[in-house]
Amino acid sequence: MRAAERGRRRVPAWPLAVAGVVLLAAGLRLWGARHGLPFVYNADENAHFVPRAIGMFGHSLNPEYFINPPAFTYLLHVAFGVRWGGREAVGDAFAADPTTAFAIARVLAGLLGAAAAGLLIWAGARFFDRRVGLVAGALLAVAFLPVHYGHFALNDVPALAPACLALVGVAGVHRRGRLIDYAVAGAGLGLACATKYTAGIVLLCLLAAAATAPAARLRGLALAGVLALAGFLVGNPYGLLDFDAFREGLEQQSEAAGEGDSKLGLAGQSGIVYYLSTTTWGLGWVPALAAVAGAVGLAVRRRALALILVPAPIVFLLFMGTQGRFFARWLLPVYPMLCLIAAWGAVSGATWLAARARPAWGRAAWPAAVAGVVLCAQGLVFSVHNDLVLARADTRQLARDWMVEHVPEGERVVVEPIAPNQWAMDPGAPSRATGTGNRWNKWATSRGLDGGIVKLEDYERNLEPGLLDRYEEAGYCWVVTGSTQFGRALAEPAEVPDAIAYYDELRRRADREYRVTPLAGGEPVDGFSFDFSFNAYPLDYERPGPEIVIYRLC
């Protein structure tokens, strides 16, 4: 066979490898995408993007809400319009059963997360080479935090796709400095900001790349700026058309991020230390260490790339770490940069070690493959476990099933804020037993003893043993508790001594009728954290949800 014929028949390894990573990323994010449905247990998912997209069918395209930017909401609005058509059909479908709407939204979020992995491969290949790009994309594809939040109709993971597109342009700016590269970087930056405000951190990468670009710096930055603004307004047009509301939303977002003391159970440590610790499981121990080593290596060997990729995560960490509140997913905007730095560090280190053992090995592909396997192992194991868990019945569903069988319709129940209000209603079949459509009459946990509104994070601060007398006097005999609530009190007992007394008195006076736990072997949930109480990272989890205990008080 002639050499030309052999060349034509050669398997296209690079396209297949890229496709494999993207398909793996999609599979990990779509596996278990219907978790919890028809009930939506994540409070942010239940309150923000899907309901806002549905609401737009009843009024103008002005979201009238800018605490979160609306690009993902607009995407969902279009998707729902394609699926159901006009206002009446969408409203009827969502009222009858929100399952399909949330499933569509989660699938779109997961697919955008998979697209981000593919775009990061492209960016990595342009910054470094194909080996580094493939490893970086694979790491983003399997890392636990991007995979876990790829299962939710939230904007954190969707924002990674335009952010990675911006990095493709940034890499081109650094290498060639052509106007098309500035255009891609600017458009990606604008769309990323219109999806999640903090994704604008990519701007630092663009500015640094322009400083190292071979040509067209001023013209390129001007073009990037114009397209960034255009991209932002495409995804958030009422940021300009309703500027006062937009500014108010930004102020509210800033205030909410700064209110740390009010959130009971929030880790009482430095935000910077906290975020650094989350990379050991959200990204992985080896990738986190490889990112540190890679940053040092870039500073020594490739200073221009160090200037482009390293400062953004550091600045972001310092900014977010000094806010009053901190959650692991808030660090996601810099995960693409961390993946690139870690991939370069790991591939460079593996290649150097291979060359030291045998010079010919330094030119082989297998050292990069080994580096990729080592980098991705932790994320893949924990992400697959997480998917297995999400695909099983939630503890709150099991508790509800038990209540349907054992607690008659119309009974008065106290349900801690561990599930949305819709949890008390049979989807698509409102009950006539209560006059509200709910299957059971629920105690208003959102109302304090003085009649004021009680925020979710203040629930335990309003508990006291005397409430149990009020329950009994009003005929509320069933009390449903969950570890995502009582765990907060146990985490900071000195802050809420009355809540501790309330739970002690409840256990003393009431009969425990039912208990379900997410842990294997029926083990109780020990401790509370805003990360591991709401995700299934620990390997002893066998199903999603909190530990739930149902008491009969009278």
Sequence and secondary structure as in RCSB ss.txt:
>XXXX:A:sequence
MRAAERGRRRVPAWPLAVAGVVLLAAGLRLWGARHGLPFVYNADENAHFVPRAIGMFGHSLNPEYFINPPAFTYL
LHVAFGVRWGGREAVGDAFAADPTTAFAIARVLAGLLGAAAAGLLIWAGARFFDRRVGLVAGALLAVAFLPVHYG
HFALNDVPALAPACLALVGVAGVHRRGRLIDYAVAGAGLGLACATKYTAGIVLLCLLAAAATAPAARLRGLALAG
VLALAGFLVGNPYGLLDFDAFREGLEQQSEAAGEGDSKLGLAGQSGIVYYLSTTTWGLGWVPALAAVAGAVGLAV
RRRALALILVPAPIVFLLFMGTQGRFFARWLLPVYPMLCLIAAWGAVSGATWLAARARPAWGRAAWPAAVAGVVL
CAQGLVFSVHNDLVLARADTRQLARDWMVEHVPEGERVVVEPIAPNQWAMDPGAPSRATGTGNRWNKWATSRGLD
GGIVKLEDYERNLEPGLLDRYEEAGYCWVVTGSTQFGRALAEPAEVPDAIAYYDELRRRADREYRVTPLAGGEPV
DGFSFDFSFNAYPLDYERPGPEIVIYRLC
>XXXX:A:secstr
  HHHHHHHS  HHHHHHHHHHHHHHHHHHTTTTTTTTS   HHHHHSHHHHHHHGGGS S  S  SS SHHHHH
HHHHHHHHH SHHHHHHHHHH THHHHHHHHHHHHHHHHHHHHHHHHHHHHHT HHHHHHHHHHHHH HHHHHHT
TSSSSTTTTHHHHHHHHHHHHHHHHT  HHHHHHHHHHHHHHHHH GGGGGHHHHHHHHHHH SS HHHHHHHHH
HHHHHHHHHH THHHHTHHHHHHHHHHHHHHHH  TTSTT   S HHHHHHHHHIIIIIHHHHHHHHHHHHHHHH
H HHHHHHHSHHHHHHHHHHHTSS   GGGGGGGHHHHHHHHHHHHHHHHHHHHHHH GGGGGSSHHHHHHHHHH
HHHHHHHHHHHHHHHTS  HHHHHHHHHHHHS TT EEEE SSS GGGGS TT  BSSSSSB SSEE  TTB TT
S B  GGGTGGG  THHHHHHHHHT  EEEEEHHHHHHHHHSTTT HHHHHHHHHHHHHSEEEEEE SBGGG   
 S  TTTTTS  STTB SSS  EEEEE  
